[in-house]
Amino acid sequence: MSKIGQIGGALAALVLGLALGTACAQDTIKIAAGQRGNWDTSISEVGQRAGIFKKHGLVLEILWTQGAGETQQAVVSGSADLGVAGGIMGALSLYSKGAPIRIISAETTGASDLFWYVPATSPIKSLKDTEGKTIAYSTNGSSTHGIVSAFMKQYNLTAKPTATGGPDATLTQVMSNQIDIGWSAPPFGLQQLDEGKIRIIASGNDAAAFKGQTVRVNITNTQTLATRKAVIDRYMKAYRETIDWMYSDDPAALKTYADFVGISLTMAKRTRDDFFPKSSVDPDKVIELDTIVPDAVTLKFTAAPLTKEQLTELIQIPPR
């Protein structure tokens, strides 16, 4: 081979090597996500198990939290790049106080997945029977916190809102009589309901302020958005692709979720089909902002309504 040919071959090998290196490069995203195993909070985990995020050049390091309060604080502190399933009221509250956060997508719209329950033997039949009783929510700033706050105002309750963490910890506290009214979200609590051990006394949609509105969002911090916007854009592409797959006819989608949570395929299908219509996890639009913003003031999450300019700065959803 001529010297020119050798040089040309070496250059071609170099170009190929660089191309392969680029194709194989993986960006790591640290994620704080509330409530391990809930259908909506599992989208990133399921997508990673299916290889969807890898296809987009991403590796996800997921830290599971007890609720949106912990999730949001991880993002504010910079210990997580993204926060999954933060309560919308908590996000508005943090932003209004100058916290460096931005909303990159809706996470859940509507609150039909959340329910409040009592032991089957409890004398409590409805929210109106809760005078002086303790009523659970996960953490401050969470969607459950917002809904309990709405219950208190809407029904003029004198119950005692109490942070209890995730569904499993809450169930333990309810069944040991430490808490009067617990909260949960499928698949957690369905077995106890089927066995007649607990009774539902309220749904998240019973809070008029949250019915049909976006209740949870995905967030990032301003530093991450400024320095890793292209990575966030890729994350959202993979996130949307995962949602489409989870609602497809591919049986591997439900099996991946069921295996992750440790439940049967029947329970996984019931969780998706009965509590999470695909529209509820549409990430592309925060619904009913015209109602959410004044409700945040009424429920004392913000001191004043956010302006359109502030909302434009806060909500930065990458386009499809």
Backbone bond lengths (Angstrom), bond angles and torsions (degrees), N, CA, C in turn:
res aa  C-N    CA-C-N  psi(-1)  N-CA   C-N-CA  omega(-1)  CA-C   N-CA-C  phi
1 M - - - 1.466 - - 1.515 109.72 -
2 S 1.341 117.13 137.39 1.462 121.21 179.12 1.511 110.50 -67.86
3 K 1.334 113.54 161.93 1.465 119.19 178.70 1.520 110.37 -61.07
4 I 1.350 116.26 -38.92 1.469 120.03 179.80 1.532 109.48 -64.41
5 G 1.327 115.42 -40.60 1.457 119.42 179.00 1.522 112.17 -64.21
6 Q 1.349 115.91 -38.81 1.463 119.69 177.94 1.518 111.25 -63.93
7 I 1.340 115.22 -42.14 1.474 119.58 179.49 1.523 110.26 -64.05
8 G 1.372 115.13 -43.23 1.459 118.86 179.47 1.522 111.61 -62.13
9 G 1.344 115.47 -40.25 1.456 119.29 179.14 1.513 112.22 -65.33
10 A 1.331 115.03 -39.30 1.468 119.18 179.31 1.519 111.07 -65.13
11 L 1.350 116.57 -41.22 1.466 120.50 179.13 1.526 110.75 -64.29
12 A 1.340 115.75 -41.04 1.464 119.32 179.08 1.528 110.87 -62.82
13 A 1.340 115.54 -41.32 1.467 119.43 178.91 1.516 111.28 -64.22
14 L 1.364 115.39 -37.62 1.453 119.74 179.77 1.522 110.57 -65.76
15 V 1.328 115.38 -45.41 1.462 119.52 179.60 1.523 110.48 -61.41
16 L 1.344 116.61 -43.87 1.455 120.83 179.14 1.528 111.03 -62.42
17 G 1.317 116.05 -41.59 1.463 119.97 179.18 1.514 111.91 -62.38
18 L 1.347 115.40 -42.99 1.465 119.14 178.54 1.519 110.92 -63.51
19 A 1.331 115.53 -40.99 1.459 119.63 -179.91 1.525 110.95 -63.61
20 L 1.331 115.81 -44.12 1.462 119.33 178.82 1.515 111.10 -65.19
21 G 1.321 116.43 -38.64 1.463 119.93 178.81 1.509 111.16 -62.30
22 T 1.359 115.41 -40.81 1.460 119.71 178.98 1.520 110.70 -65.76
23 A 1.358 114.97 -42.56 1.461 118.81 -178.43 1.519 111.48 -65.05
24 C 1.330 116.49 -33.38 1.457 120.52 -176.15 1.525 112.85 -88.38
25 A 1.323 116.70 -11.05 1.464 119.61 -177.93 1.523 109.66 -63.54
26 Q 1.316 116.31 137.15 1.458 121.55 179.92 1.527 108.87 -124.67
27 D 1.318 116.63 128.78 1.455 121.70 174.69 1.521 108.72 -92.69
28 T 1.314 116.26 133.27 1.466 121.22 179.33 1.523 110.06 -93.28
29 I 1.327 115.79 133.94 1.460 121.98 174.98 1.526 108.03 -119.75
30 K 1.319 116.38 126.13 1.460 121.40 176.01 1.528 108.15 -90.41
31 I 1.333 115.54 124.48 1.458 121.53 -175.03 1.518 110.39 -121.03
32 A 1.325 116.32 132.61 1.465 121.85 169.20 1.525 106.34 -103.48
33 A 1.328 116.78 124.79 1.462 121.21 -176.11 1.513 109.96 -133.00
34 G 1.319 115.77 134.14 1.452 120.09 -179.68 1.522 112.96 -83.19
35 Q 1.311 115.72 149.07 1.455 123.58 169.58 1.525 113.69 57.83
36 R 1.307 115.80 76.40 1.458 121.96 178.44 1.529 111.03 -55.68
37 G 1.324 116.20 125.05 1.448 121.43 174.81 1.513 115.30 104.38
38 N 1.339 118.53 -16.69 1.458 118.70 173.86 1.524 108.94 -62.96
39 W 1.327 116.85 147.56 1.466 120.60 -176.12 1.521 111.00 -56.04
40 D 1.325 117.14 -50.03 1.469 120.57 -174.70 1.519 112.37 -69.70
41 T 1.314 118.03 -37.99 1.461 119.70 -178.51 1.523 112.16 -76.40
42 S 1.339 116.94 -9.70 1.466 121.16 -177.33 1.526 113.47 -90.56
43 I 1.322 118.03 -0.56 1.464 120.75 -174.76 1.524 111.15 -57.82
44 S 1.313 117.95 -46.98 1.466 120.39 -179.00 1.525 111.25 -64.33
45 E 1.318 117.04 -43.08 1.470 121.34 -179.76 1.522 110.78 -63.95
46 V 1.321 117.06 -46.42 1.464 120.98 -179.66 1.531 110.44 -63.07
47 G 1.339 116.29 -43.06 1.461 119.94 178.72 1.512 112.78 -63.15
48 Q 1.325 115.95 -36.46 1.466 119.13 178.13 1.532 110.50 -68.88
49 R 1.334 116.64 -42.32 1.467 119.73 178.98 1.527 111.76 -63.23
50 A 1.332 116.15 -30.56 1.458 120.40 -179.23 1.526 112.63 -84.42
51 G 1.327 117.85 -5.49 1.454 121.35 179.90 1.516 114.62 84.35
52 I 1.331 116.86 8.30 1.470 120.06 -177.63 1.520 110.92 -70.55
53 F 1.308 118.14 -44.06 1.467 119.84 179.86 1.520 111.07 -69.18
54 K 1.323 116.50 -35.57 1.470 119.79 176.92 1.521 110.31 -61.05
55 K 1.329 116.40 -39.39 1.464 121.11 179.32 1.528 110.97 -60.07
56 H 1.332 115.80 -29.01 1.462 121.19 179.11 1.535 111.75 -94.73
57 G 1.324 116.08 13.52 1.453 120.37 175.45 1.509 114.49 75.30
58 L 1.339 116.80 32.77 1.462 120.43 -175.30 1.528 111.64 -128.10
59 V 1.320 114.83 140.83 1.458 122.87 169.43 1.523 107.10 -118.27
60 L 1.327 117.00 127.30 1.456 121.36 -177.77 1.524 110.66 -102.98
61 E 1.311 115.81 128.27 1.469 121.71 171.13 1.523 106.25 -105.79
62 I 1.326 117.12 107.49 1.465 121.41 -171.91 1.524 110.63 -103.80
63 L 1.315 115.39 123.99 1.462 123.04 173.36 1.521 107.46 -105.34
64 W 1.335 116.20 120.57 1.464 120.22 -179.10 1.523 109.96 -88.37
65 T 1.324 116.19 131.75 1.462 121.74 -178.16 1.525 110.23 -112.38
66 Q 1.332 115.67 173.69 1.462 121.72 178.45 1.526 112.42 -85.22
67 G 1.305 117.12 -4.21 1.464 119.03 -179.86 1.508 111.82 163.24
68 A 1.333 114.14 177.77 1.457 120.35 -172.13 1.523 113.57 -63.99
69 G 1.334 117.40 -30.53 1.459 118.74 178.61 1.520 111.14 -59.02
70 E 1.326 116.94 -47.70 1.466 121.37 177.38 1.524 110.93 -65.40
71 T 1.327 115.92 -40.37 1.466 120.78 -179.86 1.519 111.09 -60.42
72 Q 1.316 116.15 -48.50 1.452 120.72 -177.28 1.528 111.82 -65.49
73 Q 1.308 117.01 -38.86 1.457 119.47 179.73 1.521 111.99 -66.17
74 A 1.330 116.84 -33.93 1.467 120.34 177.16 1.522 110.58 -63.07
75 V 1.333 116.57 -37.29 1.460 120.75 178.71 1.521 110.79 -73.02
76 V 1.312 116.93 -43.88 1.465 120.83 179.65 1.527 110.74 -59.45
77 S 1.324 117.47 -40.99 1.460 121.51 -177.98 1.521 112.80 -75.87
78 G 1.343 116.47 -15.84 1.458 120.15 -178.18 1.517 113.99 87.59
79 S 1.334 118.04 2.81 1.460 119.61 178.47 1.524 111.71 -76.14
80 A 1.339 117.48 -15.67 1.464 122.76 173.12 1.521 108.55 -128.05
81 D 1.331 115.68 143.32 1.464 120.11 177.73 1.522 111.48 -77.23
82 L 1.334 114.92 -38.54 1.456 120.70 -177.64 1.523 109.67 -131.97
83 G 1.330 115.26 149.34 1.452 121.35 173.91 1.517 109.50 -120.09
84 V 1.322 116.91 126.16 1.460 122.29 -177.57 1.521 110.08 -103.05
85 A 1.332 115.46 130.95 1.468 122.69 173.56 1.517 113.47 70.70
86 G 1.321 116.31 43.12 1.463 120.05 171.65 1.517 109.87 -81.93
87 G 1.324 117.63 141.59 1.459 120.94 178.12 1.525 110.74 -61.65
88 I 1.332 116.70 137.85 1.464 120.13 -178.95 1.523 110.95 -62.57
89 M 1.330 117.46 -38.17 1.465 119.77 -179.83 1.536 110.38 -65.84
90 G 1.319 115.94 -38.59 1.457 119.35 177.58 1.509 111.58 -64.56
91 A 1.337 116.48 -38.76 1.468 120.32 178.95 1.518 111.08 -65.46
92 L 1.327 117.02 -43.16 1.465 120.30 177.47 1.527 110.69 -62.83
93 S 1.322 115.43 -40.24 1.460 119.97 179.73 1.524 111.64 -63.10
94 L 1.325 116.64 -47.64 1.461 120.66 -179.38 1.520 111.22 -62.06
95 Y 1.327 117.00 -45.81 1.463 120.59 -179.85 1.527 110.76 -61.51
96 S 1.327 116.77 -42.78 1.471 120.17 -177.72 1.526 111.78 -64.24
97 K 1.334 116.46 -22.42 1.468 121.39 178.86 1.528 112.32 -95.38
98 G 1.327 116.00 7.92 1.462 119.79 175.60 1.509 115.55 90.88
99 A 1.340 118.01 9.68 1.466 119.74 179.20 1.526 109.66 -67.64
100 P 1.350 117.64 143.29 1.471 121.49 -175.35 1.523 112.36 -82.34
101 I 1.320 118.28 65.99 1.461 121.09 -179.25 1.523 110.48 -122.41
102 R 1.338 115.18 155.47 1.454 122.74 174.02 1.533 107.90 -138.69
103 I 1.316 116.54 144.84 1.459 122.67 176.44 1.525 108.25 -88.24
104 I 1.345 116.85 125.61 1.466 120.01 -179.90 1.526 112.58 -106.78
105 S 1.333 117.27 -8.98 1.465 119.23 174.06 1.519 109.72 -172.36
106 A 1.334 114.39 159.05 1.458 119.00 165.01 1.527 107.11 -71.55
107 E 1.333 117.09 154.33 1.463 120.41 178.55 1.530 110.75 -118.42
108 T 1.334 116.74 -48.25 1.462 120.97 174.59 1.517 109.57 -141.05
109 T 1.314 116.05 134.39 1.463 121.87 175.30 1.515 108.52 -115.92
110 G 1.338 115.40 133.25 1.456 120.35 -172.09 1.515 109.81 85.72
111 A 1.328 116.32 161.10 1.468 119.88 -175.81 1.518 112.09 -128.81
112 S 1.328 117.04 27.41 1.460 119.98 -178.20 1.522 112.81 -69.66
113 D 1.348 116.80 -15.04 1.462 119.25 179.46 1.520 112.66 -78.39
114 L 1.318 117.36 -22.85 1.466 121.16 -176.00 1.525 110.68 -91.82
115 F 1.329 116.54 139.42 1.453 118.90 175.50 1.526 111.04 -143.72
116 W 1.320 114.33 156.22 1.461 122.04 179.00 1.527 107.73 -116.54
117 Y 1.316 116.55 138.87 1.456 120.53 -169.05 1.523 111.14 -142.91
118 V 1.305 115.11 166.84 1.466 122.93 176.18 1.534 107.98 -135.04
119 P 1.335 118.31 162.04 1.465 119.52 172.28 1.524 110.26 -59.01
120 A 1.316 116.17 150.27 1.468 120.09 -176.90 1.522 112.50 -56.95
121 T 1.328 116.54 -28.58 1.470 120.35 -177.42 1.525 113.38 -87.98
122 S 1.327 117.89 -1.24 1.467 120.95 -177.21 1.528 110.93 -68.29
123 P 1.339 117.11 143.52 1.474 119.95 175.99 1.536 112.52 -75.39
124 I 1.332 117.36 -10.51 1.465 121.00 -178.09 1.529 109.42 -72.64
125 K 1.333 116.03 123.76 1.467 121.34 -178.76 1.537 112.14 -107.38
126 S 1.324 117.13 -26.23 1.461 121.12 -178.15 1.522 108.94 -154.48
127 L 1.321 115.70 175.13 1.466 119.95 178.80 1.527 111.95 -61.45
128 K 1.294 117.39 -25.34 1.466 120.53 -178.74 1.529 112.13 -71.33
129 D 1.333 116.60 -11.45 1.470 120.70 179.98 1.522 112.40 -97.09
130 T 1.330 117.43 19.57 1.465 119.95 -169.82 1.529 113.97 -103.32
131 E 1.308 118.97 16.27 1.469 120.21 -179.53 1.529 110.45 -56.71
132 G 1.328 115.54 124.13 1.453 120.89 178.53 1.526 114.66 73.56
133 K 1.338 118.24 2.83 1.456 121.69 -178.58 1.532 110.65 -93.39
134 T 1.321 116.20 159.48 1.463 120.88 177.05 1.529 109.36 -91.87
135 I 1.328 116.00 134.35 1.453 121.89 179.26 1.533 108.69 -124.68
136 A 1.314 116.53 130.42 1.459 121.84 -168.86 1.518 113.41 -86.71
137 Y 1.337 114.46 149.39 1.461 123.55 162.71 1.524 105.94 -142.97
138 S 1.327 118.32 167.46 1.461 119.07 -172.96 1.526 112.18 -75.22
139 T 1.334 116.45 -72.78 1.470 121.13 -179.31 1.519 109.18 -142.46
140 N 1.320 116.67 162.82 1.459 120.55 178.72 1.526 110.74 -60.68
141 G 1.325 116.10 134.95 1.452 121.05 179.50 1.509 114.38 89.25
142 S 1.335 117.13 -2.25 1.463 121.39 -178.27 1.524 110.48 -82.25
143 S 1.337 115.66 169.17 1.463 119.52 175.57 1.528 110.50 -64.96
144 T 1.342 117.35 -36.56 1.468 119.19 178.20 1.521 111.31 -66.44
145 H 1.325 117.13 -34.15 1.462 120.71 175.45 1.523 110.39 -63.40
146 G 1.343 115.81 -44.85 1.459 119.99 178.96 1.516 111.88 -62.48
147 I 1.341 116.80 -41.71 1.457 119.90 -178.38 1.522 111.59 -68.60
148 V 1.338 116.99 -42.11 1.471 119.03 177.05 1.529 110.26 -62.47
149 S 1.321 117.29 -39.31 1.470 120.08 176.24 1.523 110.47 -60.62
150 A 1.335 116.31 -39.47 1.460 120.65 178.25 1.527 111.19 -67.82
151 F 1.343 117.24 -40.35 1.461 120.71 175.37 1.530 110.43 -56.17
152 M 1.316 115.58 -47.16 1.465 120.55 -176.80 1.521 111.15 -57.37
153 K 1.322 116.17 -44.78 1.463 120.11 -177.58 1.524 111.75 -75.96
154 Q 1.328 116.13 -46.14 1.459 120.54 -174.95 1.533 111.93 -63.34
155 Y 1.325 117.17 -40.50 1.459 121.17 -176.72 1.531 113.28 -103.87
156 N 1.329 116.04 6.54 1.467 121.73 179.67 1.535 110.63 51.91
157 L 1.332 114.83 51.84 1.463 120.52 -175.75 1.520 112.09 -82.26
158 T 1.317 115.13 155.27 1.467 121.30 173.04 1.532 110.01 -117.28
159 A 1.316 116.13 23.49 1.461 120.61 176.37 1.528 109.79 -69.80
160 K 1.324 115.85 170.76 1.464 121.54 -178.51 1.533 109.73 -112.58
161 P 1.337 118.60 99.87 1.468 120.35 178.01 1.517 110.43 -60.73
162 T 1.344 116.37 134.53 1.462 121.64 -174.28 1.519 110.07 -139.13
163 A 1.328 116.32 128.41 1.466 120.52 177.32 1.527 109.47 -76.00
164 T 1.335 116.46 125.69 1.466 120.60 -175.68 1.530 113.49 -125.12
165 G 1.338 118.54 0.39 1.459 120.54 -178.98 1.515 111.56 82.97
166 G 1.335 116.07 -150.76 1.459 122.11 -174.41 1.515 114.49 -75.66
167 P 1.347 116.96 176.24 1.468 121.36 -176.63 1.523 114.17 -59.14
168 D 1.339 117.85 -41.04 1.467 119.87 -178.42 1.526 111.33 -65.17
169 A 1.340 115.66 -47.13 1.466 119.36 179.49 1.525 110.74 -63.67
170 T 1.323 115.94 -37.61 1.467 120.31 179.59 1.526 111.01 -65.17
171 L 1.338 116.39 -43.82 1.470 119.71 179.62 1.519 111.04 -59.63
172 T 1.314 116.87 -42.27 1.466 120.36 178.45 1.520 110.69 -59.32
173 Q 1.336 116.68 -43.21 1.466 120.79 -179.06 1.526 112.01 -67.68
174 V 1.327 116.58 -36.13 1.465 119.84 179.02 1.529 110.70 -69.54
175 M 1.322 116.36 -46.80 1.456 119.38 -175.54 1.531 112.89 -72.61
176 S 1.334 116.51 -16.69 1.473 120.26 176.04 1.528 111.28 -100.73
177 N 1.338 115.96 12.45 1.475 122.77 175.03 1.524 114.44 65.42
178 Q 1.327 116.15 23.47 1.468 118.68 174.18 1.529 111.57 -83.88
179 I 1.332 116.15 -26.91 1.457 123.65 -179.89 1.523 107.94 -129.84
180 D 1.330 116.58 140.50 1.469 119.32 -178.12 1.529 113.10 -81.73
181 I 1.340 116.84 -43.55 1.469 121.19 -177.12 1.514 108.76 -125.39
182 G 1.332 116.71 121.22 1.453 120.81 -179.60 1.517 111.70 -98.65
183 W 1.327 115.39 172.00 1.464 120.85 174.85 1.528 108.11 -125.76
184 S 1.320 116.49 156.58 1.459 120.12 176.30 1.521 109.44 -160.28
185 A 1.329 114.71 174.37 1.462 122.99 175.37 1.517 107.52 -149.52
186 P 1.326 118.28 138.04 1.461 121.15 -179.29 1.525 111.48 -57.60
187 P 1.354 116.18 146.14 1.472 127.23 8.86 1.522 114.45 -82.76
188 F 1.326 117.02 -4.46 1.460 119.92 -177.03 1.531 110.56 -69.34
189 G 1.313 115.94 130.65 1.455 121.83 179.38 1.511 114.45 95.62
190 L 1.336 118.16 -16.86 1.461 119.49 -177.66 1.526 111.64 -65.09
191 Q 1.326 116.89 -40.29 1.467 119.38 179.03 1.522 110.98 -62.01
192 Q 1.343 116.50 -44.08 1.472 120.37 -179.86 1.527 111.01 -65.06
193 L 1.340 116.35 -35.07 1.466 119.68 175.80 1.516 110.45 -64.91
194 D 1.328 116.64 -46.71 1.458 120.98 -178.88 1.522 111.45 -63.05
195 E 1.326 116.53 -32.71 1.462 120.85 -178.99 1.532 112.52 -84.95
196 G 1.332 116.68 -2.58 1.459 120.32 178.11 1.517 114.58 76.31
197 K 1.328 116.90 19.28 1.465 119.91 -178.40 1.528 112.52 -84.79
198 I 1.322 116.96 -24.82 1.460 121.04 178.97 1.528 109.38 -133.77
199 R 1.339 115.57 161.63 1.469 122.55 177.07 1.527 109.11 -128.89
200 I 1.326 116.68 138.11 1.462 121.22 175.63 1.519 109.02 -80.88
201 I 1.337 116.20 131.94 1.466 119.58 176.33 1.526 111.93 -113.76
202 A 1.346 117.41 -11.52 1.464 119.12 178.85 1.516 110.21 -162.39
203 S 1.318 116.00 149.07 1.460 123.06 174.23 1.519 108.64 -109.41
204 G 1.323 115.64 157.61 1.457 118.54 176.51 1.512 112.51 -57.53
205 N 1.322 117.03 -31.54 1.459 120.59 179.43 1.521 113.16 -72.29
206 D 1.344 117.81 -9.20 1.464 120.19 174.02 1.524 111.54 -71.52
207 A 1.331 116.22 -15.54 1.471 120.62 172.90 1.527 107.18 -86.16
208 A 1.322 116.34 104.66 1.463 120.75 -174.11 1.521 112.22 -56.47
209 A 1.340 116.28 -30.48 1.469 120.62 -177.76 1.522 112.38 -67.58
210 F 1.337 118.10 -14.74 1.463 120.43 -175.69 1.524 113.75 -117.52
211 K 1.311 118.37 -11.12 1.460 121.12 -177.43 1.525 110.49 -66.05
212 G 1.323 116.25 122.37 1.453 120.59 177.47 1.510 115.05 77.67
213 Q 1.332 116.90 5.47 1.459 120.83 -179.78 1.524 110.21 -109.41
214 T 1.316 116.41 159.73 1.457 120.37 172.70 1.527 108.58 -67.82
215 V 1.321 116.05 125.88 1.467 119.96 -176.71 1.527 112.54 -110.34
216 R 1.343 116.67 -24.57 1.463 119.68 179.09 1.530 109.32 -133.32
217 V 1.320 115.97 149.58 1.461 121.75 -177.51 1.525 109.88 -136.12
218 N 1.323 115.98 163.27 1.459 122.58 171.68 1.520 108.24 -103.67
219 I 1.317 116.81 137.06 1.458 120.45 -172.14 1.528 111.72 -130.82
220 T 1.305 115.07 160.71 1.458 122.31 170.46 1.516 107.70 -135.76
221 N 1.343 116.65 175.09 1.462 118.44 174.06 1.524 109.67 -101.64
222 T 1.298 115.87 162.76 1.461 120.08 -172.82 1.519 111.95 -64.03
223 Q 1.325 117.96 -33.64 1.462 121.18 179.91 1.524 110.57 -65.49
224 T 1.319 116.40 -45.06 1.462 120.13 178.35 1.521 110.88 -62.63
225 L 1.326 116.48 -43.32 1.461 120.26 -179.63 1.522 111.11 -62.83
226 A 1.322 116.74 -38.05 1.463 120.67 -178.02 1.523 112.41 -71.73
227 T 1.327 116.36 -36.40 1.472 119.79 -172.84 1.520 114.53 -101.54
228 R 1.350 117.18 -17.17 1.479 119.41 -174.50 1.532 111.49 -134.36
229 K 1.303 116.71 35.01 1.466 120.42 -176.37 1.529 111.80 -58.15
230 A 1.339 117.05 -41.83 1.467 119.89 -179.50 1.528 111.01 -62.26
231 V 1.330 116.83 -34.82 1.465 121.10 178.54 1.531 110.05 -68.83
232 I 1.329 116.45 -41.77 1.465 120.39 178.04 1.526 110.32 -63.61
233 D 1.331 116.50 -40.38 1.466 120.24 177.33 1.528 110.51 -58.96
234 R 1.345 117.29 -42.21 1.462 121.07 178.85 1.532 110.95 -67.01
235 Y 1.317 115.44 -38.51 1.469 119.38 176.98 1.527 110.20 -58.63
236 M 1.322 116.98 -45.64 1.458 119.94 -177.82 1.530 111.33 -66.91
237 K 1.323 117.97 -34.24 1.464 119.84 175.99 1.527 110.17 -63.41
238 A 1.327 116.48 -44.71 1.462 120.75 178.86 1.534 110.98 -67.32
239 Y 1.317 117.20 -37.11 1.468 122.57 179.37 1.527 109.96 -62.27
240 R 1.326 116.48 -46.44 1.470 120.77 178.89 1.533 110.94 -64.40
241 E 1.318 115.85 -41.44 1.464 120.02 179.15 1.525 110.87 -63.15
242 T 1.327 116.50 -37.96 1.464 120.41 178.65 1.519 111.16 -65.28
243 I 1.329 117.30 -42.33 1.470 120.49 178.03 1.524 110.24 -58.66
244 D 1.325 116.72 -46.97 1.464 119.90 179.22 1.526 110.96 -57.84
245 W 1.336 116.34 -41.17 1.459 120.52 -179.50 1.522 111.47 -67.87
246 M 1.332 117.29 -40.72 1.463 121.10 -178.08 1.525 112.33 -65.54
247 Y 1.331 117.43 -21.65 1.463 121.24 178.03 1.531 112.27 -106.08
248 S 1.309 116.43 11.93 1.472 120.94 179.13 1.524 110.00 -85.92
249 D 1.333 115.41 179.04 1.465 121.04 177.74 1.529 112.67 -84.96
250 D 1.326 117.21 -0.21 1.457 120.63 -179.77 1.530 109.59 -67.67
251 P 1.340 119.15 114.52 1.467 120.77 -177.26 1.524 113.23 -63.44
252 A 1.331 116.72 -19.68 1.463 119.45 -179.98 1.528 111.67 -66.47
253 A 1.344 117.44 -24.45 1.469 120.14 -177.99 1.524 110.91 -65.89
254 L 1.329 116.35 -52.97 1.465 119.62 179.06 1.522 111.10 -64.82
255 K 1.328 116.94 -37.22 1.459 119.76 179.81 1.526 111.13 -64.06
256 T 1.330 116.89 -39.78 1.468 120.34 178.97 1.517 110.33 -61.39
257 Y 1.332 116.47 -44.33 1.471 120.39 178.12 1.525 111.13 -65.39
258 A 1.340 116.61 -46.33 1.468 120.65 -179.01 1.523 111.36 -60.58
259 D 1.322 116.99 -41.70 1.468 120.90 179.23 1.523 110.92 -64.80
260 F 1.319 116.50 -39.62 1.464 120.48 179.64 1.526 111.33 -62.79
261 V 1.316 116.74 -45.17 1.471 120.81 -175.67 1.530 111.58 -82.80
262 G 1.355 116.37 -25.45 1.447 119.63 -176.68 1.517 112.54 83.73
263 I 1.338 116.62 39.61 1.459 121.58 179.27 1.527 108.68 -125.34
264 S 1.334 115.73 171.30 1.459 120.26 -179.73 1.531 110.40 -76.41
265 L 1.329 115.44 160.28 1.460 119.74 175.39 1.528 111.01 -61.31
266 T 1.325 116.47 -35.20 1.467 120.51 178.40 1.519 111.20 -62.58
267 M 1.332 116.42 -43.75 1.463 120.71 178.62 1.524 110.89 -67.56
268 A 1.331 117.23 -37.93 1.462 120.69 178.40 1.523 110.62 -62.96
269 K 1.335 116.42 -44.15 1.468 120.88 -179.61 1.523 110.57 -66.04
270 R 1.320 116.97 -40.12 1.466 120.96 178.41 1.524 110.60 -63.04
271 T 1.328 116.24 -40.99 1.464 120.69 179.53 1.525 110.13 -60.79
272 R 1.323 115.83 -47.75 1.472 119.45 -178.72 1.528 111.91 -68.40
273 D 1.312 116.40 -52.42 1.457 120.01 -169.80 1.520 114.21 -75.14
274 D 1.335 117.33 -31.50 1.473 120.32 -176.78 1.526 113.60 -91.64
275 F 1.338 117.00 -22.23 1.460 118.33 -172.76 1.528 114.77 -124.74
276 F 1.330 117.76 -18.28 1.454 119.93 -174.58 1.540 112.30 -131.90
277 P 1.334 118.78 75.72 1.464 118.33 172.08 1.526 109.03 -58.77
278 K 1.324 116.42 151.61 1.459 119.54 -175.91 1.528 112.41 -55.68
279 S 1.326 116.59 -34.52 1.465 120.26 -179.73 1.522 112.05 -61.61
280 S 1.344 116.95 -24.88 1.466 119.82 -177.54 1.520 112.63 -71.50
281 V 1.350 117.38 -21.91 1.461 119.85 -179.87 1.533 111.60 -111.63
282 D 1.327 116.80 18.86 1.464 121.22 175.80 1.527 108.44 -62.66
283 P 1.334 118.70 119.13 1.463 120.32 -173.98 1.525 114.75 -86.60
284 D 1.328 117.83 -5.44 1.458 119.87 -163.90 1.524 116.24 -89.54
285 K 1.317 118.26 -8.16 1.462 118.83 -178.98 1.513 111.01 -150.94
286 V 1.326 116.19 133.14 1.464 121.66 172.35 1.528 106.55 -85.07
287 I 1.334 116.56 115.98 1.461 122.86 -171.16 1.528 112.33 -89.22
288 E 1.337 115.57 139.35 1.469 124.06 173.02 1.529 113.30 66.83
289 L 1.306 116.76 41.13 1.466 119.61 177.38 1.519 112.01 -60.12
290 D 1.331 116.38 -33.56 1.466 119.66 -179.33 1.523 111.77 -61.97
291 T 1.314 116.34 -24.35 1.469 120.71 177.28 1.525 110.70 -95.95
292 I 1.323 116.85 -38.90 1.465 120.98 -176.84 1.535 111.55 -61.74
293 V 1.314 116.83 -43.45 1.469 120.34 -174.62 1.532 111.94 -62.01
294 P 1.351 120.24 -50.46 1.464 117.85 176.14 1.527 113.65 -67.20
295 D 1.350 116.90 -31.90 1.468 119.00 177.20 1.527 111.25 -62.86
296 A 1.336 117.00 -33.70 1.467 120.41 178.22 1.523 110.91 -62.24
297 V 1.316 116.01 -33.41 1.473 120.18 176.95 1.532 109.63 -73.56
298 T 1.320 116.25 -46.96 1.463 121.18 -178.84 1.524 111.67 -58.67
299 L 1.343 115.55 -39.18 1.463 120.01 -178.84 1.530 112.71 -88.60
300 K 1.326 115.31 6.27 1.476 122.71 173.60 1.527 113.99 68.55
301 F 1.335 116.83 30.60 1.461 120.20 173.08 1.526 110.88 -87.82
302 T 1.324 116.74 -28.45 1.465 121.53 174.35 1.522 108.83 -131.66
303 A 1.329 115.41 152.55 1.467 119.79 -179.03 1.521 112.07 -79.76
304 A 1.331 116.69 -27.83 1.453 121.86 -178.91 1.526 108.87 -147.78
305 P 1.336 117.89 156.26 1.471 119.63 179.67 1.523 110.91 -63.62
306 L 1.331 116.66 139.83 1.456 119.92 173.83 1.518 109.15 -71.58
307 T 1.328 116.79 142.45 1.457 121.74 179.68 1.527 110.30 -79.64
308 K 1.327 116.55 167.86 1.463 120.40 177.10 1.522 110.85 -60.66
309 E 1.338 116.35 -36.86 1.459 120.44 178.67 1.522 110.79 -65.25
310 Q 1.311 116.70 -41.49 1.460 120.16 178.37 1.526 111.07 -66.00
311 L 1.323 117.70 -40.95 1.464 121.18 179.34 1.527 111.33 -65.29
312 T 1.335 115.93 -36.34 1.465 119.62 177.15 1.519 110.71 -64.70
313 E 1.326 116.38 -37.83 1.463 120.24 177.54 1.521 111.06 -70.63
314 L 1.322 117.01 -39.84 1.461 121.45 -176.09 1.519 112.18 -71.66
315 I 1.335 117.58 -44.16 1.468 121.67 -172.88 1.523 109.33 -99.11
316 Q 1.325 116.37 108.23 1.465 121.89 -178.50 1.525 109.57 -129.60
317 I 1.331 115.84 78.19 1.462 122.52 -177.02 1.532 108.70 -83.37
318 P 1.327 118.34 120.75 1.468 120.23 177.89 1.530 110.30 -59.18
319 P 1.329 118.47 137.57 1.467 120.58 179.62 1.508 111.28 -69.29
320 R 1.311 116.22 157.31 1.461 121.05 174.70 1.528 110.42 -67.32
